[in-house]
């Protein structure tokens, strides 16, 4: 609630600024030019309100169902309603800018009512010259060129590959951007260093506390190709470095890629008997993708992702086997120790949205088919190349009412036993998203 109070305080100041800058009315007998009408406003306010009811068709034999619901019964289908109010406010004066994005959520789940309020972004910035911008506060770096995944997003939270366009919560950081333009094949160079502390209550979920981490991105626009070199060093997380690129081959075809190396990455895993171990190795992750727009306004997004920090098919099967055995022990003896241990592992790396190593992502969307204005159907699939399980998500989007967005989306999860999508807690999901922008 502290975040909400901070935002309300900003809102009052913005309203006061708006009242103070309202121009006097023009002449009553005709049109009078008012220069203030063409001036850029120093303040901005916006955001959206959203309600999203969801139905889950539960898979009671799946590992992720057992680790979450082993000690209680829930109805099937499982019902959930999510409410979101996301507020944006900004003010600019001279070379200075302040911006806040506050996310407020309320959910009615099988666990009861859950609420959360936090700033996704909250920062101040100064731009003393056209080439230099300095910022400090809660920031999102938005590193990487991928659509569904970003292995080089070293100082960002991971995207939800099922809905990768959602705004993400940032981290508290300080840094600057310096941009220089040239004539010739190399048109632009920029340098963007960042300091990210993990101490004094800041960024506690980033990694080991008591350290200040340093990251940087160097950008080149070379021969009409966007290229970034990126790195993160410090003791909160293992050192890592990488690069990405993006290039338009034609006006309708773009290709992009990312490559990341992590030194001394540690992966916790469990065998079928429940013995937990940790391995340390240098991990490589990569992504290669394309985006194509056809002449009939069909958009194709295709990406291959190798997750070097993920589990092999054998390691994942060991985990699923352990969950099944732990659940059987609970049913036979009432001993909840092993299944609680499995649940703790699920809340770690095993519970990530895509915890294994190789994936394909394909999204196809069609703008206004059959001349139906403001209507965009789409279908998305995420295919696990290791165990051949997949998700399939058709959706219908309508934006014909001013500031209102309606999206109906279904998801089918298909896979054998001991496969990623076959062991999710549900076999299918249906959701309606109603979002109003202001």
Steps between C-alpha positions, in 0.01 A plus 500: 500500500800728541543491120138609459549791739811608309310493174205693647745768616641522148146518362411797725811685384420427137144630547634817661740545208212453257289766674791743513575459128139525369493789248252786520196475275519655154294786356124436497437656161721280284791265471821608671829312462630377833871405487457276804285265291808398303731476799597162639330426831735466793289228658342173391262251656364169376475130558235232486245311708454131428286208610591146395286198595674164444384138495753216549428141397716327761719195442488320835769253398757766405809576706429872534146425617629261766760742637244780534182319605622179669338584836167645387221456251407766247215524254540416135494716298699728726379860487711811543441871443785751469455877530777740400530877522821629346564874527763704314594856586782723385617858514769678295655834576799645322760219488332294773242222489326290766293192421301247702321181393308340787348156464212409730361146483219314676420133437229264617662155498457167673732643768257788566546866419858603415608860445820676411604857426848594385682740269606340173696815415578800720787720391638845435709591196697795369596578140759780509591451133327327206762225523495430874222377731556400862239302698460361852221306669301193411569441131437241230798461267313299230814334367472250217337467159293185551121503519421206733838463674806718566808306616706825506254684729753488784337777708135436414248253637418213263206540266194278518529321163125439512438879502831672418360853443409556866682777687767367738610614843842662495794510740648796689793621292693810400671569170517708187468477121751674274424509127727610215407520130732467200502512122573178313425130559520550878215740565451485880688388812360511851634399840264415788663401832294410810567456871267253673534470881372198691502633854311721746170341397552570129472227235499217753357261240782569252760286673743484790479806724779734599634578151484769235485358147614670180340444161533672166373493142689633198281555193602536134289579195736354240400441137135540603537224758427553871774335708540494879784372719394451862643379829427473873764458769478494877454250778121487520481283187765318295674717239344491154544664163332483161395670181187542291408626155201597289480578129227563246576278200208655310230744604285202604763263643711551813745255659641519851715301736659491844788310658594494869773331707483457878810402696477249786122467485355285780202275434319319780343169401342194659521135402213249499580400860475858625871569543573866427832599345649806337713515188717790388584568135540773238161538329423626151154614391396620156204615295437539128177637360320679222194717454319509165205713387321368192319706236165412660608625845579161649781524757724199569741489795725194520775446760731220605628523857776297664496536878843400624388544862214251460453132574560212262217258425656246735533750785139614457374139504689435824317792657157379379576149629595639840175700518294188419679294764474774761127536432450124536682509835265776615190303394623175660646631826393862542867605507505837321876555530603370155216672310569830680863462395381453141277808532799708610695384194203591280507854636863515387645424159264211421203735517627748241268552205743320264749305716653274233755558226358533148182668378328623186259792511258581217235771498274575202259794511268635230392864500131557413421179309198512267505880546378473860631828640695507827505119519824298524499123548829326585640163597819435699686179569801425722659166416745323730753338267641279777187308602270600208227647721340832406244768574251632244328836560237640260371849579255762374573872548250781444582872537199663331388691811706807586764422765353153561676173417324163511704179473371144524782247525510125545801281569538125453794322665597178323762246601572150627565413862834636627498776235496873576155591369358160593590565866358852532221537757231538231425349160324811369433861592242754380525869581326824407697822533307828512739795509409870498773755424490858623 
